[in-house]
């Protein structure tokens, strides 16, 4: 049996999920999960969990970040995007 990293099957592409398609509760859950996983260094000053969540939601609203769903492992993450790189949900690559 081959190891997972030697798997020759085609990997499905992640799917962009518009944050506006999620309920407020679901969006908050996705963002909180992301913030807890990331452990990002916010510099010299402490930033509360609530502030981090609010920052990520603002980035989603401004189009600076995008929610991505990975169908292979059913995971969700948030990625940074630059203006013009944001793909519409369902757009073929």
N, C-alpha and C positions, 0 to 999 in steps of 0.2 A: 504494500500500500504506500502510495507516495505521500510525502509531507505536504501540508497546506501551501507552503511557499513554492512547491514544485507543481502545483495544480495547473494543468494546461487549459482548463476550461476558461471561456471568455468571462471576464468579470463585468457584471452590469454596471453602467455608469451611475453615479449618484444623481439624485433628482433634486432640483431646487424646489423648495416649498415656500411660497410667498407667506410672509408673516401675517398678512391680512387674512389668510385663509384659516388661521387658527383662532379658536376662542381665546378670550383674554386669559382664562385659567390655563389652557394648554400652552400658550405662548410663554407665560410666566414659568411654567414647569420646565419647558425646554431651555429657557434662558438661565434659570437657577441651576439646572443640571450642568450646563456649559460652564457657568461661572465657578461652580464647585470643582469641576474637573480641571479647569485651566490653571488655577493657582498663579495667575499673572502677577508679576511684580509691578506695583503701581508707584514705585519711586520712594522718595523720602517720607511722604505722608501716608498715613493709614487711610484706606478707603473701605467703608463699610460694605457688607454684603448687599444691602439695599442700594447703595450708590453704584456698585458694579452692575447690578441687574438693570438699573435705570440707564446706565451708560450704554449697555448692549442693546437695550430696547430702542434707544435713540439712534444708535448706529443702524439698526434694522430699518427704522422709519426713514432715515436719510439715504438709504440705499448703500451704505458703507459696509454692510455685512449682509450675509444671506444664510438662511437655514438650509442645510443639505441633509437629505435622507439617503442612506446607503442601503439599497435593497438586499445586498448580499448578507449583511449581518443585522439588518433591521435597526441600525443605529442612526442617531441624529446628531449633527454638530452644527456649529456656526463658523463660517469662514469670512475673512475680510475680502472685500472686492474693491476694485478701483472703478471709478465712473466709466461707463461704457462697456465694462466686462460683465455686468450683471445679465445673466441669461434668464429669459422668461421661462417659467415652469412649462415643461413639455417641449421646449425647443430642442431640436436635434443638434448634436455637436458635429 
